[in-house]
């Protein structure tokens, strides 16, 4: 009799607050057109999230796209110039756990909307900062990083609520395509606006308009509450939340945990830990490539005699534009290829996802190493191997997130994503650009300054990225040893 009653109540109890752990829900979902057409509603939600992700990563790479103009405007040394991206990344990674905690407990649509509004407003305001207020400009980049963290932490978990299995992998792939697309567009938009208007400030006035549109679409097209599609959540809707030994019920009987308990549980999840370390290696390599590769290509061309040394204040930016184009193209192809490989190989091997990530990391490391070694002899070959290196790096973006979403229990997913963001940036791209520069400076200091030595110092320091890529592949291999057990535990 109890089971019959639960089944009758199921349609009334399936409305959920974007995955935040909530008390027993007894309200019907709001009446709307999307309720009668859930497939259309889901597509609209994904489209809005993808558009927001595009803006997020355009904002991320606006500063590197017009770095020389910003440096000249504020009269900065190289150290202070590099501080802009460092502050952005540090604030981004430190804010991620906070939004992970909030996302597991409160309405995610509200958090997303507040994040978009906040970072768009700060970006617009930074375009009016005068040359005597460099510190305020640095602060503005840090605040934009905080807003970006709210989006990167929450948006993937909404997709996890909407889809499961192969569909979730496909949708995550579409979502993560906008990482390389947004990154490349950030370079191109910044350079294009600065060139067309003659004032680099206008580069910071485009994305706030796009952010306003994204916020409007979020309000109009994304429902306040949404039905979760996973079997675990359907079970929760019928019988109430499952209480674990380390969880205490609140006054409504809902199991709740502290942030420390969530972190402790995640630290025991070997698949989560190993895949996060693999992602950290990816972030290290991509962060170094994004900052230094255009300069490395320029120095290689100077050594080969293809271009003359830049003795003027403004140098040719064609390498940045080419590298941005490579980033977009290889990112799209890599993410699509990774998702399709995962979808097919999963049917014959339960460990397919971490094995795909490991293989692609090993191949990427080899391609990057070859690109560095041939740079002094053939610049075309260098571009080709860099493209292949970025292609295989991009294979992993959606697959790594999918691994997290099925080895971590749903009520801890936002926290897990936030911790993964924190670790991957702290040990990855927050320090890799600076580390490469320090090693290069140390090599140059031991020799007589010359164009040849300047190129070789960057070449030798870049080799560390190839070795880090190999370590990343090793961590993904370790993930394959634990993934089946951790998947079953998350389902229980």
Secondary structure by P-SEA (a helix, b strand, c coil): caaaaaaaaccccccccccccccccccccccccccccaaaaaaaaaaaaaaaaaaaaaaacccccaaaaaaaaacccccccaaaaaaaaaaaaaaaaaaaaaaacccaaaaaaaaaaaaaaaaaaaaacccccaaaaaaaaaaaaaaaaaaaacaaaaaaaccccaaaaaaaaaaaccaaaaaaaaaaaaaaaaaaacccccccccaaaaaaaaaaaaacccccbbbbccaaaaaaaacccccccccccccccbbbbcaaaaaaaaaacaaaaaaaaaaaaaaaaaaaaaccaaaaaaaaaaaaccccccccccccaaaaaaaaaaaaaaaaaaaaaaaaaaaaacccccaaaaaaaaaaaaaaaaaaaaaaaaccccaaaaaaaaaaaaaaaaccaaaaaaaaaaaccccaaaaaaaaaaaaaaacccccaaaaaaaaaaaaaaaccccaaaaaaaaaaaaaaaaaaaaaaaaaaaaaaacaaaaaaaaac
